[in-house]
């Protein structure tokens, strides 16, 4: 990855099984990546109707700086304009930012084949993020999802929410998922000042680097552990935990 970690550190990643492949994209233009993701999904839909199945794919992406508005995104959540492009897209959710130092992971899965409902997909994504973040957080903090706002947040043990560290926005088309999650690792958080992140005014944003046990040299291992966690969930080796998400 570009600002995250040299792609050579991830060059040993191969298809993890006949039904689960990983694709790495760095310095990725959002428009062309979205077009490729959509076309791939549409082709899978047509091929499945003809009896041909493709492996599910996980796309590991670092985007060029961009703001994206979800399908029902409201322009009022863009507080002021910058030089960063604003692109309307077809995922769920409101407005967010992608760019250098942020890890974006797209889940191109056949949910019917996996036996996943939409809530299962979201919960697996949130819990995978929680699992992989935890070793890099001091003992005084923990990562947790919320009932009222999809994503993963950092809390202290007094129950104070310090910031949102990961955002989710999926699209489901005829049982196939695309789009996915964005995790703030070493990116500059000031880009979020221009928006109401995910449509929440005043939502504080967080990045893993801020908590003292993570920096750029850890990103390669973080990405590998995240891929491993998702691959195990895809293979049915990790069950969902009870939904004890926070308000």
N, C-alpha and C positions, 0 to 999 in steps of 0.2 A: 504494500500500500504506500501511498505517496507521503503525506505528512504523518501517517501513523507508523509505518514500519516498512523497510525495504521489502519488495515482493519476494526477493530471494529467500527471506526467512520463512516464507510459506510455500516455497516451490516444491516441497515434498508432499503436498496435499494432492491426493489422487481420488478418483471415484471411491467412496467409502463402502459401497455395496452396489449390487446390480440395480437397486432401486433408489439410490441416494447419491447424487453427485454434487460437487462444489465448484463454483465458478468464481474467480477473483477478478475484480475490476477496480483499477485505481485511476484517479484524475478523470472520473467519468462524467460526461455531459449528461444532465438529467433527461433532456428531451429524447436523446437517442437511446439511452438506457431504458426509459419507459416504453418507447416504441418497440424495442427488442423484447422486453418482458411481456408486453401485451401480445405481440405477434406469436411469441413462443407459446403462450397460454391458449390463444385461439387455435393454433395448429394442434396442440394436444387435445383440445376438445373435439376437433374434426377427426383426428386419428383414432381417438377412443371410440367414436361412433362406428368407425370402420374396423374395430377390433385390434387396433395397434396401440400398445401402451408405451409410454416413455418413463424414464426414471424421474423422480422428483428432484428438484434442484434447489440449492441454497446459494444465493448470489451474495458475495461479500464485497461491499462497495464503499469507496470513498469518493464522494461527489465533489465536483467543482461547486463553488458557493452558489446557493440558490434558495429562494423561498418557494414553497409549494402550498397551494390551497387545495383542500380536499374537495370532493365532488359537490358538497353542499356548503363549501367554505364561504364565509362572509367577508367582503372587502373591509368592513369596519374594524376587523381585527388586525389590519395592517395600520399601525399607528403613524408611521411616516415612511416616505420612500427613500431608498438608498440606491447605490449603483448596482446592487445585487438584483439579478432578474427575479421576477415573480411569475410563476407558472401554475396555471390551473391544471389539476390532474384528477384522476378518477378513483383515488383511494377514499376511505372513510376519514373523518376528522376534519379539523379546521386548518389553520395555517401553522407551518413549522419552517425551520431552517435546516438545510444540509450543507456540509462543507468540510474543509480540511480539518483533520483531527477528530472527526466524528465517524463512528462506525455505523454503517447502514447495512442491514441484512434483509434480503428479500426472500420470502418463503414461497417457492413455486411448487405447491403440493397438490396432489389429488386427494382431497379430503374424504371423498367417498371410499376410495381404496383403503385409506388409513382408518376409516371409521371415526373420523373427527367431525364434531359439530363446530360451528363458528366459535362458540364459547370455549370449546376444548382448545382450538388453535390459539386463541388469545391467552388462555391460561397457561398453556405450554410455553408460549413466548415470554410471558411475564415471569414465570417461575424459572425458566432457563436463564434469564437476565439476573434474577435474584441469586441463583446458584453461583454464577460465574463472578459476579461483583463481590460476593461476600468475603473471599480470601484477601481482597485488597482494601477492605475497610477496617478501621480501628475497632476494637472491641466495644467502644462506646456508641457505635453506629450500626444501623442495619438497613437493608434495602427491602422495600415492600410495595406491592401494588395497592390500589385503592378501589373501593366500590364505585365512587362517584366520578372518577376520571381515569380512563385507561392509561396505563403506563407504569413506570416504576419510580419510586421516590426514596429519598434518603431521610431516615428518622434517627433521632437520638432516643435513648431509653426513657426519657421523660415524655415521649410521645410527640415531640416537636418535629414538624416536617421542615427539613433544611433546604430541600429543592428537588425538582424533577430531573432525574438523570437519564431517563429513557422514554421515548414516545412510541406509540403504536398506531398504525393505520393500514388496514388490510382492505383488499377488494376480493370478493368471491364471485366467480363467473361460472355457472353451471357446475358447481362442485369443485372448481379449481381455485386455489388462492394465489394471489400475487401481491406486490408491495410487502410491507413488513414492519421492521423496527429500526429505530435510530438511537444509538447509545453515545452519550457525550463522554469522550475519553480525555483528549488533550486539546480540544478545540477552544477557541476564544468565545466566551459566552456573550460578548457584547452584541453579537448579531441578533440575539433574542430581544434586545431592548426595543427594536423597531416593531415588534408584534406583540399581540396577546397570545403567548404560546398555546397552541391547541385550542384557542378560543377562550382561555381563562385569563382575565385581566389581573395583572399583578402576580402571576404565577412565577415564583423564583425558580431559576434553572440551576442545575449543578453539573459538575463534571468530575470524573473519577480522580483526575490529577490533583484536585483541590484537597483531598483528604489524606495526603502525606505518605501513602504507601504504594503509589503508582506513578510512573512516568512513561515517556515514550518508549524506553527500552523494554517495557513489559507488554507492549501492544501485540507483538507477534504471539506470545504465549497466551494472552487473553483471547485472541481470535481463535487459536487452536482449541482452547478449552471450550469456547462457546460452540464451535462446530461440533466437537465431541459430544457435548451435552445434548445438542439438538439431534444429532445422529442417533444417540441412544433413545431419545424420546420417539423419533421416527420409527425405530425398530421395535418399539413397544417395551423397552427395558426400563423406562422411568415412568411411573404412574403419577398422575396429578395429585398434589396435596389438597387437603380440604380447603375450601375457599374461606380463609379467615382474613380477607383483605380489609384494609382500614378505610375509614371515612376520609 
